[in-house]
Amino acid sequence: MNASSWTGFFLLAAAAATSAQVPLSKEPRHHVVFENPQFRVLNVDVPPGDTTLDHVHDHDLVTVAVTNGTETRIQNSGQAWANRPGRPLGDVVVNDYEGKPQSHRLDNVGKVAYQLFAVERLTGTGTSSAPVKAEATTMTKESRAFRVYDVQLSRERSQTSHTHAVPTIALLLDGKVMSEGPDTHAKANAPAAVGLKQLDRPGQWVLVPAGDTHHLVRLASNDARVIEIEVR
């Protein structure tokens, strides 16, 4: 094979590799459950023994483990497979992909499903509004695209109220809560739940529009845990 043939071969191989990649929103194990011009909400579910397609991340992303995770392998584009330990319930990872996209495949080598809740920022300003300060609420992560809060409701602190300056997703991890707030923007944000919503199953979530005062109340006798994600 001469030099020009080798060049053509490698160009075809590169084109094939590129064409095999799919956008995150088109990867079958990444299910888009809500989308507006600013952000996208996804449920990630990779069954045991399953492998995702090679998919591209080109927007800033935050993921939350909604189960005590299984072991996985990841293969970044052009690299060998690498083992990763399981992510515990509530583990939060923020990735700044905007301007430096990455692609990879993920392989579930464990015995239970690999499940995440994900928010992908499509547009934003990185607003410099002050972080929320409220009872039972702790900011755990901050990036140009997101702020993440861990809300722990117990017998001693069974409720909390606060107002977010930007749209916020409240995700239930454990226990049961009532999420209360105005429903003025419910129609504009359908099918996302807005306003009064009981969250009684891990993975359920509610959207809190920018500027709305949000009230969380623990239900039943068990402690409750909620992760709140501000999209800046």
KAFEN-V213991 format. One record per backbone hydrogen bond with DSSP energy under -1.0 kcal/mol. CO is the residue of the C=O (numbers start at 0). NH is the residue of the N-H. E is the energy in kcal/mol with one decimal. If there is no record, write none. Layout:
BEGIN
{{CO;NH;E} {CO;NH;E}}
END
This chain:
BEGIN
{{1;5;-2.3} {2;6;-2.4} {3;7;-2.2} {4;8;-2.4} {5;9;-2.5} {6;10;-2.2} {7;11;-2.2} {8;12;-2.4} {9;13;-2.5} {10;14;-2.3} {11;15;-2.4} {12;16;-2.3} {13;17;-2.3} {14;18;-2.5} {15;19;-1.5} {17;20;-1.0} {21;55;-2.4} {22;25;-1.7} {23;26;-1.4} {26;29;-2.0} {28;44;-2.3} {30;42;-2.5} {33;40;-3.1} {37;121;-2.9} {37;122;-1.8} {38;35;-2.4} {39;119;-2.9} {40;32;-2.5} {40;33;-1.4} {41;117;-2.8} {42;30;-3.0} {43;115;-2.0} {45;113;-2.6} {46;49;-2.0} {49;107;-2.7} {53;21;-2.1} {54;103;-1.9} {55;23;-1.1} {56;101;-2.0} {59;120;-2.2} {60;94;-3.2} {61;118;-2.5} {62;92;-2.3} {63;116;-2.5} {64;89;-3.0} {70;108;-1.0} {71;83;-3.1} {72;106;-2.9} {73;81;-2.3} {74;104;-1.6} {75;78;-2.6} {81;73;-2.6} {83;71;-1.9} {86;68;-3.1} {87;90;-2.4} {90;64;-2.2} {92;62;-2.6} {94;60;-2.5} {94;96;-1.1} {96;99;-2.3} {101;56;-3.6} {102;76;-2.2} {103;54;-2.3} {104;74;-2.5} {105;51;-2.7} {106;72;-2.5} {107;48;-2.0} {113;45;-2.6} {114;65;-1.4} {115;43;-2.9} {116;63;-2.7} {117;41;-2.8} {118;61;-2.2} {119;39;-2.3} {133;136;-1.6} {135;151;-2.2} {137;149;-3.1} {140;147;-2.5} {144;231;-3.0} {145;142;-3.0} {146;229;-3.1} {147;139;-3.0} {147;140;-1.5} {148;227;-2.5} {149;137;-2.0} {150;225;-2.5} {152;223;-2.8} {156;153;-1.8} {157;217;-3.3} {159;215;-2.8} {161;213;-3.5} {163;210;-3.2} {166;230;-2.8} {167;207;-3.6} {168;228;-2.7} {169;205;-1.9} {170;226;-2.8} {171;202;-2.9} {173;224;-2.3} {175;218;-2.7} {176;198;-2.8} {177;216;-2.1} {178;196;-2.6} {179;214;-2.6} {182;185;-1.8} {184;188;-1.1} {188;191;-2.0} {192;206;-2.9} {196;178;-3.0} {198;176;-2.4} {200;203;-2.3} {203;171;-2.8} {205;169;-2.8} {207;167;-2.3} {208;211;-1.9} {213;161;-2.2} {214;179;-3.3} {215;159;-2.1} {216;177;-2.5} {223;152;-2.8} {224;172;-2.9} {224;173;-1.5} {225;150;-3.3} {226;170;-3.3} {227;148;-2.8} {228;168;-2.3} {229;146;-1.3} {231;124;-1.4} {231;125;-1.5} {231;126;-1.5}}
END
